[in-house]
Amino acid sequence: MKTDVIFYEIFREFPSIFFELLGQPETNANAYEFSSPEIKQLSFRLDGVFSPLADNSTEPRYFVEVQFYKDKNFYDRLFASIFLYFHQYQPTCPEWYAIVIYPSRRHSSTLPSRYNGIAPRHLREIYLDELESPPQSLGIGIVKLVIESGKPAKELAQQLVVQTKQELTDTVIREKVLQFIETIVLYKFPSLTPKEIEAMLSVSLLKGTRVYQEIKAEVKEEIEEEIRKSFTKEVKEQVEQKVKEQVREEIKQEVREQVKEQVREEIKQEVKEQVREEIKQEIKQETTLNTQLELALRLLEKGLSIQEVAELIEWDEETLRNQL
């Protein structure tokens, strides 16, 4: 399920990567809508379907399944889901293909002979470990990052970050790709601290990602609170001296206005200039738990359910609910 979620996000955010895997990079990905429909009978759910939009109704439909373990009933379930999909949704496009993504051939399931009449025309199996290495395409590289481990995964992540900076000129798309690489790294190395991830991907690039921006926002809030407490303590001492001569309520009002103005000016002049340096120190205090919780929050924001997120970070669902 964890791997399914990663691939669902890849194909949803970057559908062109799917057509690169098929060896059809020239296909217009904007002509398709990617979804994960539920088949009502027997509660089947397909990992994903690339459906041609209304203006491209003659284009083929692609049923995508990510399978990372052997399952003798896999192809029965896959073709049953497809034909139930046809019955339920009644698509008009005549062409369709079942695309099965395996990490390697040793993980592939055996195709029953009863499907020999269907498979040659409609079935395509992709083995990720057989894709070009090192990958020249940024999209293929992101897919291979999912199955890499250890040192090769770290080296590939670094290569993809550099490649993203060099190849993508659109700021929005570049930011989205960097965030996705960061998410996969967090998934692959949940025990790494934010400082270690920062070192892996490089400081200058990490600052453009959501993890950095979230940490920055948290630290800024902490700094603002520290400044307020500092001013509150200082003003309190002044009040204790003045209260002997003036009415307490008048002093409180005066001090309140002074604190507001001082805090406002301090935040404008100091917090904006110092927050980046102080962030580096605060990051050292982050723990593995915080890293996993940050990942969980980001995935929840993307629309994943509590159950899916719990499986992704390898927590039980009840513990995750208690932590959120």
N, C-alpha and C positions, 0 to 999 in steps of 0.2 A: 504493500500500500504506500509506503514512503516513496518508493521509486516512481510509482504511478503518479503520485501528486507532483513530483518534480517534472516529469515529462508532460503532464497536463498543463502545468504553468509554462513550460517551454513552448509548447505548440499553441497555447492561447495567446501568449505575448508575442511570439516570433513565429508565425505560421510558415514563413518562407523556409525555416530550417527543416520542416517536414519534407518539403519538396526537394531540398538538397539531399536528404537521406534517400529519396527515391531516384536520385540522379536526374531530376527534372528541375534544375534551378531556374529555368526560364518560365516556369508556370507562374501565372499571376495569382499570388496568395490572397490578394484583395477580392478575388472573385469567389472566395469561400468563407463560410462561417464555421468555426470550430465549437463543438459542444460535447457534452457527456450525457446523452439522453438515457432515461430509464425505460426499460421495457416492462410494461405492466405485468404480463404473464410471468410468473415465477420470480418476479422482482429482479430480473437480469439488468445489469447496467454495463454499457459499453464504455471502455476507457475514453474514447473520443471518436467523433465523426466529423470529417471535413465535408460539409454539404455545400454544393454550388448555390450561389445566390440566384434569385429569380431571373435576373438578366443573363445568367449563364447556365440555364437549366439543362443544357445538353452536355455539360462537362461531367466527368465521372465523379462518383461519390466514394470517399475513402473511409473505411472502418479501421480504426487504429487500436491495437492492443499491445501493451507493454507486459512482457512475460519474463520474469527473472528466475523462475524455478520450473522444474519438470512437473507436469500434470497430465496424467493419461486421459483425462476427460476434457482437456483444454479445447481441442478443436470441435468436439461435439457442442460444448457450451458456446464457442465463438460463432459457429454457423447457425446454431439455434437462435442466438441473439440477433444475428443479421436478418434471418428470415422472419422472425417475430417483429423486427423493426419494420421490414417491408409491409407486413400485415397491418401494423399499427399506424404507420405514417404515410403509407402509399406514395412514395416518391415517384416523380415522373421521369427522372433521368435514367436511361437504359443501362449505362455502364456503372460497374461498381467493383471495388477491389478491397480485399482484406489485407491489411498491412500488419504483420506481427514483428515486434522489435524484441530481439533476444540480446543479452550481453555477450553470449558466445554460443557456438554450436552445441557444446556439452550441456547447456541449459535448455535446449530446444525439446519440445514434445514431439512424439511420434505421430505422424499424420495417418489416421486410419485409412485403409485402402478404399473404403466406401466413398471417400471424397476425391478419388483419383480423377473423376470426371469434371470436378469443379476446380480443383487446385491449379492446374496449369494455366488457366485463363484468369482466375480471380484471386489467387493467393500469392503474396510476396513476403518473404522472410528476410529480415535485415539483422545482421550480426555486428554489433557495435565494435567488437574487438578486431574486426576485419576492415574497418574504415581506415582511410589513409592515415599514416602516422610518420612524423608529426602532421597534424591536420593543417592544411593551408587555408581552409575556410573557417571563418570565425564561428559560423553556426555549427559546423561539424565539431569544432573544438569544444564548444559548450556542451554538446551531447556527450562527447568522449569524457569530459570532466566528471560526469555522473558516475562512470564505471571505473575511473582511475582511483588508485589508492596510494597512500604513503607519499614518498618523495616525488614520484612521477606526477601525482595529482597536484602537489604544491608547485612544481615547475610549470605544469600546464596552466594552472591558474595565473601565475605570474605572466606567462606568455600571452594569455588571452587578455589580460588587463592592458598590457602594452599594445597589443594588436587593436583593441577597442579604441584606445586613444588615437592611434595612427589612422585607422580606417573610417571611423564614424565622425562626421563633421556636424551632424545634427545633435545639438546639446541634449534635447529631451531623450532621443533614442540612446545616445551614449550613456546618459545617466541610468536609464532603465537596464541596459545591458550590464553595466558595472554593478548595479544592485543585484542583478540576477546571479552574476558570478559570485558575489559576496554571499548570497543566500546558499548557493551550492557548497561553498567552502565551509560555511557554518554547519551545514548538514553533514558534510564529509568529516569534519574535525570538530565535533561538539565540545571536546575537552580543551581546545585552544582558547586562550584569553583574548579579549579585544586587542591587547597590545601585540600579541603574537600574530594575530590576523593582520593587523596594521603593518607589521614588519614584513609579512609575506607578500602583501599586495602593494606595499610602499605607501608612505604617509601622504604624499601629495595626491595620490589617486583615491585613497580611502576617504579623504576629506570631501570628495564629491558624492559619496554614497549616503544612503539613508541611515546606516548605523552611526556614522560620524555626526550627522545632523541631529539624530535623536540624543546622542550623548552630549552634544553641544547644548541642546535645549535644556537637558536635565542639569548640566553643570551651571548654566546661566541662572536657572531658577535657584540653585543652591547658593550661588554667589550673591544674588539679590537678597536672599533671606539672611545671609551672614552680614551683609551691609546694613540691613534694617536692624538686626539685633545689636550691631555695634553702635549705631546711632542711638538706638533706644537706651542702651546702657549709659552712653555719654549724656544724653538729655536728662535721664533720670537723676544723675548726680547733680546737674544744674538745678533741676526742680527742687531737690532737697534743700538746696541753699536758698533759693528764692521764696520757697513756701513760707518761710518765717516772716517775710515782709509783704507778700501779696496773697491774694485769694487763690486757693488751689485751682479752681475751675478756670480762672483767667490764664494761669500759667500753663495748664494742660492744653488749652486752645492755642496759645502762642507756640508752644513746643511742637504740637502736632503739625502746624503749618511749616515750621522750620524743618522738621524731619522730612516732610513730603518734598520740599524743595531740594534739600540736601541729597536725599535718596535719588531723586530724579536726575540731578546733575551728575552725581557719582556714577550712576548707571550709564549715562550718556558718555561721560568722559573716560571712565576707567574700565567698565565691564566690556565694552566693545573692543578695547585695545588689548586687554589682558586675557580674555576668555580662551583664546587658542592655546596660550602657554599653560594656563591652569588646567585645561582639558587633558594635556599630556600627563600631568601628575595624577589627576583623578582616574584616568583610565587604568592606572596600575592597581587600583583598588577593586576593579571589577572582578567578579568571580564567574566560574563556569555556570553556576545557577542563573546569574543575571544574563549571561550570553544566551542560554537556552530559553529563558523567559522572553528576551527581546525577539528571538527567532519566532517564538510562539505568537507573540503579539503581531508581528509583521505578517505571519501567515494567516492569522485570524482577520487582519485588515484586508487581505487579498480575497477573503470569502470562504476560506477553509472552515470546516466544522471543528468543534472541540475534539471530537473523536479522531479526525484525520490528523490534526496537529499533534495530539498525544502520541499517535503511532509514529509520526515523523520524527519527534524528538526522543522517542523511546521512553515515555513516561506513561503511567497509568492515568486514565481519564480523571479519576477522582482527585489525585494529587495535583494535576494541572488546574482543575477548577478551583481548588483551595488556594493555589498560588496566585491566580489571576485577580 
